[in-house]
Amino acid sequence: MSLINILSMNSKKHIDIFIEGRVNKADFNFYSQIAASRFGINAIYKNGDSRHVDIEAEGKEENIQAFVEYIRNGALKGHIEHFRTENGRFKNIQGFTSLKVHKDKYHSIKRLFSKKVYY
């Protein structure tokens, strides 16, 4: 086995996963955590609102691919309407972290600041 093959086997990858659909009561958090454990993935799970989930995942490339396929085509695939992935910068995520991100509050603030005020 060449040095390039050895290095590529040990290299870690970062991927961002964006899911939209009927995810509110589908328990994507638990499902993602089980998948991360199963495939040796470190991840940050972000539940934005009742329709959006973002996951930052890191691990060996073959494990990342298996994780993505498990999430996309697994038991909860019927709840997914849109599924998108993007490669990202490696952040050295440790373990599995679950966050509640209130996107709708940010949209309200953004609308507030985008209004023009005339004096």
Contact map, one row per residue, 1 for C-alpha under 8 A:
11101100000000000000000000000000000000000000000000000000000000000000000000000000000000000000000000000000000000000000000
11111100000000000000000000000000000000000000000000000000000000000000000000000000000000000000000000000000000000000000000
11111110000000000000000000000000000000000000000000000000000000000000000000000000000000000000000000000000000000000000000
01111111000000000000000000000000000000000000000000000000000000000000000000000000000000000000000000000000000000000000000
11111111100000000000000000000000000000000000000000000000000000000000000000000000000000000000000000000000000000000000000
11111111110000000000000000000000000000000000000000000000000000000000000000000000000000000000000000000000000000000000000
00111111111000000000000000000000000000000000000000000000000000000000000000000000000000000000000000000000000000000000000
00011111111000000000000000000000000000000000000000000000000000000000000000000000000000000000000000000000000000000000000
00001111111000000000000000000000000000000000000000000000000110000000000000000000000000000000000000000000000000000000000
00000111111100000000000000000000000000000000000000000000000100000000000000000000000000000000000000000000000000000000000
00000011111110000000000000000000000000000000000000000000000110000000000000000000000000000000000000000000000000000000000
00000000011111000000000000000000000000000000000000000000011110000000000000000000000000000100000000000000000000000000000
00000000001111100000000000000000000000000000000000000000011110010000000000000000000000100100000000000000000000000000000
00000000000111110000000000000000000000000000000000000001111000000000000000000000000000111110000000000000000000000000000
00000000000011111000000000000000000000000000000000000001110000010000000000000000000011111000000000000000000000000000000
00000000000001111100000000000000000000000000000000000111100000000000000000000000000011110000000000000000000000000000000
00000000000000111110000000000000000000000000000000000111100000000001000000000000001111000000000000000000000000000000000
00000000000000011111000000000000000000000000000000011110000000000000000000000000011110000000000000000000000000000000000
00000000000000001111100000000000000000000000000000011100000000000000000000000001111100000000000000000000000000000000000
00000000000000000111111000000000000000000000000000111000000000000000000000000001111000000000000000000000000000000000000
00000000000000000011111000000000000000000000000000110000000000000000000000000011110000000000000000000000000000000000000
00000000000000000001111111000000000000000000000001100000000000000000000000000011100000000000000000000000000000000000000
00000000000000000001111111110000000000000000000001111000000000000000000000000011000000000000000000000000000000000000000
00000000000000000000011111100000000000000000000011100000000000000000000000000000000000000000000000000000000000000000000
00000000000000000000011111100000000000000000000000000000000000000000000000000000000000000000000000000000000000000000000
00000000000000000000011111110000000000000000000000000000000000000000000000010010000000000000000000000000000000000000000
00000000000000000000001111111110000000000000000000000000000000000000000000000000000000000000000000000000000000000000000
00000000000000000000001001111111000000000000000000000000000000000000000000010000000000000000000000000000000000000000000
00000000000000000000000000111111100000000000101000000000000000000000000000000000000000000000000001000000000000000000000
00000000000000000000000000111111110000000000000000000000000000000000000000000000000000000000000000000000000000000000000
00000000000000000000000000111111111000000000000000000000000000000000001000000000000000000000000000000000000000000000000
00000000000000000000000000011111111100000000100000000000000000000000001000000000000000000000000000000000000000000000000
00000000000000000000000000001111111110000000000000000000000000000000000000000000000000000000000100000000000000000000000
00000000000000000000000000000111111111000000000000000000000000000000000000000000000000000000000000000000000000000000000
00000000000000000000000000000011111111101000000000000000000000000010011000000000000000000000000000000000000000000000000
00000000000000000000000000000001111111111110000000000000000000000010000000000000000000000000000100000000000000000000000
00000000000000000000000000000000111111111000000000000000000000000000000000000000000000000000000000000000000000000000000
00000000000000000000000000000000011111111000000000000000000000000000000000000000000000000000000000000000000000000000000
00000000000000000000000000000000001111111000000000000000000000110110000000000000000000000000000000000000000000000000000
00000000000000000000000000000000000111111100000000000000001000100000000000000000000000000000000000000000000000000000000
00000000000000000000000000000000001111111110000000000000111100110010000000000000000000000000001000000000000000000000000
00000000000000000000000000000000000100011111000000000000111000000000000000000000000000000000111100000000000000000000000
00000000000000000000000000000000000100001111100000000011110000000000000000000000000000000000111110000000000000000000000
00000000000000000000000000000000000000000111110000000011100000000000000000000000000000000000100111100000000000000000000
00000000000000000000000000001001000000000011111000001111000000000000000000000000000000000000000111100000000000000000000
00000000000000000000000000000000000000000001111100001110000000000000000000000000000000000000000001111000000000000000000
00000000000000000000000000001000000000000000111111011100000000000000000000000000000000000000000001111000000000000000000
00000000000000000000000000000000000000000000011111111100000000000000000000000000000000000000000000011110000000000000000
00000000000000000000000100000000000000000000001111111000000000000000000000000000000000000000000000001111000000000000000
00000000000000000000011100000000000000000000001111110000000000000000000000000000000000000000000000000000000000000000000
00000000000000000001111100000000000000000000000111111000000000000000000000000000000000000000000000000000000000000000000
00000000000000000111101000000000000000000000001111111100000000000000000000000000000000000000000000000000000000000000000
00000000000000000111001000000000000000000000111110111110000000000000000000000000000000000000000000000000000000000000000
00000000000000011110000000000000000000000000111100011111000000000000000000000000000000000000000000000000000000000000000
00000000000000011100000000000000000000000011110000001111100000000000000000000000000000000000000000000000000000000000000
00000000000001111000000000000000000000000011100000000111110000000000000000000000000000000000000000000000000000000000000
00000000000001111000000000000000000000001111000000000011111000010000000000000000000000000000100000000000000000000000000
00000000000111100000000000000000000000001110000000000001111100010000000000000000000000000101100000000000000000000000000
00000000000111000000000000000000000000011100000000000000111110110000000000000000000000000000000000000000000000000000000
00000000111110000000000000000000000000001000000000000000011111110000000000000000000000000000000000000000000000000000000
00000000101110000000000000000000000000000000000000000000001111111000000000000000000000000000000000000000000000000000000
00000000000000000000000000000000000000000000000000000000000111111100000000000000000000000000000000000000000000000000000
00000000000000000000000000000000000000111000000000000000001111111110000000000000000000000000000000000000000000000000000
00000000000010100000000000000000000000101000000000000000111111111111000000000000000000000000000000000000000000000000000
00000000000000000000000000000000000000000000000000000000000011111111100000000000000000000000000000000000000000000000000
00000000000000000000000000000000000000100000000000000000000001111111110000000000000000000000000000000000000000000000000
00000000000000000000000000000000001100101000000000000000000000111111111000000000000000000000000000000000000000000000000
00000000000000001000000000000000000000000000000000000000000000011111111100000000000000000000000000000000000000000000000
00000000000000000000000000000000000000000000000000000000000000001111111111000000000000000000000000000000000000000000000
00000000000000000000000000000000001000000000000000000000000000000111111111000000000000000000000000000000000000000000000
00000000000000000000000000000011001000000000000000000000000000000011111111011000000000000000000000000000000000000000000
00000000000000000000000000000000000000000000000000000000000000000001111111011001001000000000000000000000000000000000000
00000000000000000000000000000000000000000000000000000000000000000000111111111000000000000000000000000000000000000000000
00000000000000000000000000000000000000000000000000000000000000000000111111111000000000000000000000000000000000000000000
00000000000000000000000000000000000000000000000000000000000000000000000011111100000000000000000000000000000000000000000
00000000000000000000000001010000000000000000000000000000000000000000001111111111000000000000000000000000000000000000000
00000000000000000000000000000000000000000000000000000000000000000000001111111111000000000000000000000000000000000000000
00000000000000000000000000000000000000000000000000000000000000000000000000111111100000000000000000000000000000000000000
00000000000000000000111001000000000000000000000000000000000000000000000000011111100000000000000000000000000000000000000
00000000000000000011111000000000000000000000000000000000000000000000000100011111111000000000000000000000000000000000000
00000000000000000011110000000000000000000000000000000000000000000000000000000111111000000000000000000000000000000000000
00000000000000000111100000000000000000000000000000000000000000000000000000000001111100000000000000000000000000000000000
00000000000000001111000000000000000000000000000000000000000000000000000100000001111110000000000000000000000000000000000
00000000000000001110000000000000000000000000000000000000000000000000000000000000011111000000000000000000000000000000000
00000000000000111100000000000000000000000000000000000000000000000000000000000000001111100000000000000000000000000000000
00000000000000111000000000000000000000000000000000000000000000000000000000000000000111110000000000000000000000000000000
00000000000011110000000000000000000000000000000000000000000000000000000000000000000011111000000000000000000000000000000
00000000000001110000000000000000000000000000000000000000000000000000000000000000000001111100000000000000000000000000000
00000000000001100000000000000000000000000000000000000000000000000000000000000000000000111110000000000000000000000000000
00000000000111000000000000000000000000000000000000000000010000000000000000000000000000011111000000000000000000000000000
00000000000001000000000000000000000000000000000000000000000000000000000000000000000000001111100000000000000000000000000
00000000000000000000000000000000000000000000000000000000010000000000000000000000000000000111110000000000000000000000000
00000000000000000000000000000000000000000111000000000000110000000000000000000000000000000011111000000000000000000000000
00000000000000000000000000000000000000000110000000000000000000000000000000000000000000000001111100000000000000000000000
00000000000000000000000000000000000000001110000000000000000000000000000000000000000000000000111110000000000000000000000
00000000000000000000000000000000100100000111100000000000000000000000000000000000000000000000011111000000000000000000000
00000000000000000000000000000000000000000011100000000000000000000000000000000000000000000000001111100000000000000000000
00000000000000000000000000001000000000000001111000000000000000000000000000000000000000000000000111110000000000000000000
00000000000000000000000000000000000000000001111000000000000000000000000000000000000000000000000011111000000000000000000
00000000000000000000000000000000000000000000011100000000000000000000000000000000000000000000000001111100000000000000000
00000000000000000000000000000000000000000000011110000000000000000000000000000000000000000000000000111110000000000000000
00000000000000000000000000000000000000000000000110000000000000000000000000000000000000000000000000011111110000000000000
00000000000000000000000000000000000000000000000110000000000000000000000000000000000000000000000000001111111000000000000
00000000000000000000000000000000000000000000000010000000000000000000000000000000000000000000000000000111111100000000000
00000000000000000000000000000000000000000000000000000000000000000000000000000000000000000000000000000111111110000000000
00000000000000000000000000000000000000000000000000000000000000000000000000000000000000000000000000000111111111000000000
00000000000000000000000000000000000000000000000000000000000000000000000000000000000000000000000000000011111111100000000
00000000000000000000000000000000000000000000000000000000000000000000000000000000000000000000000000000001111111110000000
00000000000000000000000000000000000000000000000000000000000000000000000000000000000000000000000000000000111111111000000
00000000000000000000000000000000000000000000000000000000000000000000000000000000000000000000000000000000011111111100000
00000000000000000000000000000000000000000000000000000000000000000000000000000000000000000000000000000000001111111110000
00000000000000000000000000000000000000000000000000000000000000000000000000000000000000000000000000000000000111111110000
00000000000000000000000000000000000000000000000000000000000000000000000000000000000000000000000000000000000011111111000
00000000000000000000000000000000000000000000000000000000000000000000000000000000000000000000000000000000000001111111000
00000000000000000000000000000000000000000000000000000000000000000000000000000000000000000000000000000000000000111111100
00000000000000000000000000000000000000000000000000000000000000000000000000000000000000000000000000000000000000001111110
00000000000000000000000000000000000000000000000000000000000000000000000000000000000000000000000000000000000000000011111
00000000000000000000000000000000000000000000000000000000000000000000000000000000000000000000000000000000000000000001111
00000000000000000000000000000000000000000000000000000000000000000000000000000000000000000000000000000000000000000000111
